[in-house]
Amino acid sequence: MSHDVVGQREAVEDVFRTAARMDWRSFVQHRLPLLRLPDELRAALEEGSIPYSAALELKKVKDEKARKALSASGERVRLTWP
């Protein structure tokens, strides 16, 4: 394993530039936190049942039963968020 941090950074930036179409900083800030979504929200997001912004808002609901109900209702009516 190389300890050339500058070279590794350039390699990561090159991967994001060519494959991900987003900056690595944006990926770390906006996409990695999605891995910490509750299972039902992550599944709904992966299925396309709810938008990204709705998943983040629903994550704020701490009551699991209420969150699941809101998520399910959002899937039925295709929630849109401003």
Secondary structure, DSSP 8 states (H G I E B T S, - for coil): ----HHHHHHHHHHHIIIIISS-HHHIIIIIGGGGGS-HHHHHHHHHTSS-HHHHHHHHT---HHHHHHHHHHHHHHT----
